[in-house]
Amino acid sequence: MVGSGPNGLVAAIRLAEAGQRVVVLEAADQLGGGLRTEELTLPGFRHDVCSSVHPLALASPAFRTLDLARDGLMFAHPAAAYGHPVNERTAGVAYHDLDRTAAELGRDGASWGRIVGGVARGGERLVDALLSPLDFPPKAPLALVAYGSVGAWPERWVGRAAFREEPARALLAGLAAHSMLSLTSLTTAGFGMLLGGLAHSVGWPVAVGGSQSIADALVARLRSLGGEVVTGHRVTSVTELLRASNVVLDLTPRQVAEVAREILPTGYRKRLEAFRYGPGVFKVDWALDGPVPWGDERLTGAGTVHVCGTADEVALSEKLTAAGDHPERPYVLFVQASAADSSRAPAGKHTGWAYCHVPNGSRVDMTERIEAQIERFAPGFKDRILARHTMDTAALEAHNANEVGGDIAGGASDWRQFIARPVLSRSPWVTPVAGLYLCSSSTPPGGGVHGMGGWHAAAQVLARA
């Protein structure tokens, strides 16, 4: 196994459980890929370097099956899953309780319950079908048809048609912007519906102690099964690994084309090289002297806050980024993990975690624009800052080579690369080279801490063993 991200570790565990002898090789000195937590600002302040909020980890059939609570993993749920300020005093807020969320959304509550709540009511079978998009027949065909009849369309169309007031429109737009696509793109409504539905079914928790806790639990399980983990070992060519009966790469297509150049058929390698990466992110972490002073006090208990204003402002920000620009008022994804997990900061203090989308490979410092957006809806925020740490796209890629150009999603997630990820194939985890497999977020079902790329890749290995 080359790479120790969540997909790589899940694949390693599934293979070890089946009796395979597994060795994980990780280039970095720390395991976990995007699941790392470090004291980036001041002693005692623990910041997630990449992934931070984990609804998919609770919903994923891979993680449900593994039951990592047996290995000490715990999640903490904030008072509200997420929120979205639309002006200095008013926000839309989503809770685990669907009825409470609908009630606070007033006359848009019924539509919210029908569109987003419908995904929550679809339950595990719908989520399992969405995270196993190539299974046939699908596990929940009727629920998939209902989901796709709305989710296949652009968020801009759905949000305007379904909701009459700004809080609900902004909530859906903020969710859909996780796709890192222009909100006029097909399938962006589906991104928002799935993430929103998960808030009402499993919640939007953080891992107690930081996202590193998820990686640590996965590694503990693997070692208990006899698996071996080696850090500081960079694989430059798969020819180094010819003694292995199978090699599984938790790498994105550009890296696969490099390390397997000598053995890949030319046509397949060129298809990998044509794979498109999406926008990058510019990230800021803060050590804070107290909670963020949001204008709408309900946001103080929200684990995640989408900071941008109205739905139209979110759409404009994502449109500009997709066109290669840097918005003056960017869409900011802000996480206050310490609102749910007190272990993240010293007593009375808090952490802040945020990023905005930027063109792939951007070197523009977005710190001032991000902080201005937060200050806009939380006057006095800047006065709470004790220290900050920033990472541009190059720093993110240096920290985790899978984040090419700062792309944290493993490649653009538009409809073309939804069905051809990384190539058009009935079994995209399988390469043309016998014994060589792929499992990163550049394979179905795509980005997120769900481990399903690894789960599916391991199934293919075992089917051919």
Secondary structure, 3 states (H helix, E strand, C coil): CECCCHHHHHHHHHHHHCCCCCEEECCCCCCCCCCCEECCCCCCCCEECCCCCCHHHHHCHHHHHHCHHHHCCCEECCCEEEEEECCCCCEEEECCCHHHHHHHCHHHHHHHHHHHHHHHHHHHHHHHHHHCCCCCCCCCHHHHHHHHHHHCCCHHHHHHHHCCCHHHHHHHHHHHHHHCCCCCCCCHHHHHHHHHHHHHHCCCCEECCCCHHHHHHHHHHHHHCCCEEECCCCCCCHHHHCCCCCEEECCCHHHHHHHCCCCCCHHHHHHHHCCCCCCEEEEEEEEECCCCCCCCHHHHHEEEEEECCCHHHHHHHHHHHHCCCCCCCCCEEEECHHHCCHHHCCCCCEEEEEEEEECCCCCCCCHHHHHHHHHHHCCCHHHHEEEEEEECHHHHHHHCCCCHHHCCCCCCCCHHHHHCCCCCCCCCCECCCCCEEECCCCCCCCCCCCCHHHHHHHHHHHHHC
